[in-house]
Each structure stands twice: as C-alpha cells, then as structure tokens.
C-alpha cells in the first residue's frame, strides 16, 4: 500500500511539472503506458523523470514566473483587487529568477484563487 501511495504522489508531482512545462500529450501517454503500476522500477522511473523535469523547470524559471504573473494579474482584476492590495505582493516586481520567487508566485496565486469573483 505504501508503494502505491508513493507512486500516486510521484505521478501527481510529475503531472504538475508536465503541465507547467507544457509537455505534449503523446510524450505523457508514452511514459505512462511504459510505467503503469507501482513497483520499484516504476517508482524509480517516476523519480528519474521528475528530476529531468525539475532541471527543465529551472531552465525555464523566467517563463514560468512570467506566466504566473499574467495569471495573477487576471485574478486580481477578476477579484477587483486595488493597487494597494496588489502591491502587498512584493515579489511581483522582482526580476531575479529563483525557485523561491517562483514558489512565492505560486503561493500568491493559490491565495488569490480562494477568492470567488
């Protein structure tokens, strides 16, 4: 049961990375077909694929941060956030690309999505 849960958690993480990287459906399906189940080989392959995707993600941080910023701006508009409310998220105007900045943007977006326009 523990291996099944681990495989499910890894799959969810991988799918999230695939979405962020805009991985093609064909590549996703091919990997999933070759890695069905929850055995140790599958778990190892999932971890390896996640590592590959994480490396790609780091190479594309600027693109991801920019994408989340666009989505944030859209949600702020939908939720009628004032300039003062928007300015509380100081990360929006930072330009160094880092994993921490990306995570801050993700958290802000999750927080904003809790509001129902």
C-alpha positions in Angstrom: 0.0 0.0 0.0 2.9 2.4 0.8 4.4 1.9 -2.7 1.1 2.6 -4.3 0.7 5.8 -2.4 4.3 6.8 -3.2 3.7 6.1 -6.9 0.4 8.1 -6.9 2.2 11.1 -5.2 5.0 11.0 -7.7 2.6 10.8 -10.6 0.7 13.8 -9.3 4.0 15.8 -9.0 5.1 14.7 -12.5 1.8 15.7 -14.0 2.0 19.1 -12.4 5.5 19.5 -13.8 4.3 18.3 -17.2 1.5 20.9 -17.1 4.0 23.7 -16.2 6.4 22.5 -18.9 3.6 22.1 -21.4 4.8 18.6 -22.2 2.9 17.0 -25.2 0.1 14.6 -24.6 2.0 12.0 -26.7 5.1 12.1 -24.5 2.9 11.9 -21.4 0.9 8.9 -22.6 4.0 7.1 -23.8 5.7 7.5 -20.4 2.5 6.5 -18.5 2.0 3.4 -20.7 5.5 2.3 -20.1 5.2 3.0 -16.3 1.9 1.6 -15.2 1.6 0.2 -11.7 3.5 1.0 -8.6 6.5 -1.4 -8.4 10.0 -0.3 -7.5 11.0 0.0 -11.2 8.1 2.3 -11.9 8.8 4.4 -8.8 12.5 4.7 -9.9 11.4 5.8 -13.4 9.0 8.4 -11.9 11.7 9.8 -9.8 14.1 10.0 -12.7 11.5 11.7 -14.9 10.7 14.2 -12.1 14.4 15.0 -11.9 14.6 15.6 -15.6 11.5 17.9 -15.5 12.8 19.8 -12.5 16.0 20.5 -14.4 13.9 21.8 -17.3 11.8 23.8 -15.0 14.9 25.6 -13.6 16.0 26.4 -17.1 12.6 27.9 -17.8 12.0 29.9 -14.5 11.6 33.2 -16.2 8.9 31.9 -18.5 7.1 30.2 -15.6 7.2 33.3 -13.4 6.0 35.5 -16.3 3.1 33.0 -16.9 2.1 33.1 -13.3 2.3 36.9 -13.2 -0.1 37.1 -16.1 -2.5 34.7 -14.3 -2.1 36.7 -11.1 -3.0 40.0 -12.9 -6.1 38.3 -14.4 -7.2 37.1 -11.0 -6.5 40.4 -9.3 -8.7 42.0 -12.0 -11.5 39.4 -11.6 -11.5 39.9 -7.8 -11.4 43.7 -8.1 -8.1 44.0 -6.1 -6.9 47.6 -5.6 -3.4 48.7 -6.4 -2.7 48.7 -2.7 -3.8 45.1 -2.4 -1.7 44.1 -5.4 1.3 45.9 -4.1 1.3 43.8 -0.9 2.8 41.0 -3.0 6.3 42.4 -3.4 7.5 39.5 -5.4 5.6 40.7 -8.4 8.1 43.4 -9.1 11.2 41.4 -8.5 13.2 40.4 -11.5 15.8 37.9 -10.3 14.7 34.4 -11.2 14.9 31.9 -8.5 13.0 28.8 -7.2 12.0 30.9 -4.2 10.5 33.6 -6.3 8.6 31.0 -8.4 7.2 29.4 -5.2 6.2 32.9 -3.8 4.2 33.5 -7.0 2.6 30.1 -6.8 1.5 30.7 -3.2 0.1 34.1 -4.0 -1.8 32.7 -6.9 -3.2 29.9 -4.7 -4.2 32.5 -2.1 -5.9 34.7 -4.7 -7.8 31.7 -6.2 -9.5 31.3 -2.8 -11.5 34.5 -3.6 -14.5 33.9 -5.7 -15.1 36.7 -8.3 
